[in-house]
Amino acid sequence: MQPNIKATNIELTDETKDYIQQKVNMLEKFLGKIQILNVNFEVELTTHHHLKGQIYRAEMNLEVPGELLRVEKTEKNLFKAIDKVKDHMAVVIKKYKDKKSQKVQGSEF
């Protein structure tokens, strides 16, 4: 799965790109046979004037047939934000699969 990676207000380094790619690839095991139409991943430095330091935002949009799965997280550390997005997206994918399998089971009766 090849994500479209966008960075806002920060420089997108090779290290960050590789880290995002690695985390997105980890999600493939949860997807199974679900067709992926599009994957967008955005990282952003939200503001420069927080009293407690910089706040990073990571967002992932996963387009699957009939639905858009979206997760957004903010953290003081960019890599923690990326990790949280990956972890929460795994939960969202599982819920989507459960919902989809219930529709199939319900229509058989």
C-alpha positions in Angstrom: 0.0 0.0 0.0 1.6 3.3 -1.1 0.3 6.3 0.8 0.2 9.9 -0.5 2.2 11.7 2.1 1.7 15.5 2.7 3.5 17.7 5.2 2.3 21.1 6.4 4.5 23.6 8.2 7.3 21.0 8.6 10.0 19.5 6.4 9.2 15.9 5.3 12.4 14.0 5.8 13.3 10.6 4.4 13.2 9.3 8.0 9.6 10.5 8.5 8.5 9.1 5.1 10.1 5.7 5.8 8.4 5.6 9.3 5.0 6.5 7.9 5.4 3.8 5.1 6.4 1.2 7.7 3.3 2.0 9.9 1.0 2.0 6.9 2.4 -1.4 5.8 1.6 -2.8 9.3 -2.0 -2.1 8.7 -2.2 -4.4 5.6 -2.5 -7.5 7.9 -5.8 -6.0 9.3 -7.2 -5.3 5.8 -7.2 -8.8 4.5 -9.1 -8.9 1.2 -10.5 -5.3 1.5 -9.8 -3.3 -1.7 -7.9 0.0 -1.0 -8.9 2.8 -3.3 -6.7 5.5 -1.9 -4.4 6.2 1.1 -3.6 9.8 2.3 -1.4 10.5 5.2 -0.8 14.1 6.4 1.6 15.3 9.1 1.5 18.9 10.4 3.0 21.2 12.9 -0.2 22.8 14.1 1.2 26.0 15.7 4.5 27.6 16.7 3.3 29.4 19.8 2.2 26.8 22.3 3.4 27.4 25.8 4.2 23.7 26.2 6.1 23.3 23.0 5.3 22.2 19.5 2.1 20.2 18.8 2.1 17.8 15.9 -1.0 16.4 14.1 -1.1 13.2 12.1 -4.1 12.2 9.9 -4.8 9.2 7.8 -7.6 8.8 5.3 -8.2 5.3 4.0 -10.7 5.1 1.1 -12.4 1.7 0.8 -15.4 0.8 -1.3 -18.4 2.7 0.0 -16.7 4.4 2.9 -13.8 6.7 4.0 -12.0 5.6 7.2 -10.4 8.6 8.9 -8.2 9.0 12.0 -6.6 12.2 13.3 -4.4 12.5 16.4 -2.3 15.2 18.0 0.8 14.8 20.1 3.9 16.6 21.3 6.1 14.1 19.4 5.6 13.6 15.7 6.4 9.9 15.8 4.0 9.3 18.7 1.2 11.0 16.7 2.0 8.7 13.7 1.9 5.6 16.1 -1.4 6.7 17.6 -2.9 7.1 14.1 -1.8 3.6 13.1 -3.1 2.0 16.3 -6.5 3.7 16.1 -6.8 3.0 12.3 -6.3 -0.7 13.1 -9.4 -0.5 15.4 -11.4 1.4 12.8 -10.5 -1.2 10.2 -11.7 -4.0 12.5 -15.0 -2.2 13.1 -15.4 -1.7 9.4 -14.8 -5.4 8.7 -17.2 -6.4 11.5 -19.9 -4.1 10.1 -19.4 -5.4 6.6 -19.5 -9.1 7.7 -22.8 -8.4 9.7 -24.4 -7.0 6.6 -23.4 -10.1 4.6 -24.7 -12.4 7.3 -27.9 -10.4 7.7 -28.7 -10.5 4.0 -28.4 -14.3 3.8 -31.5 -15.0 5.9 
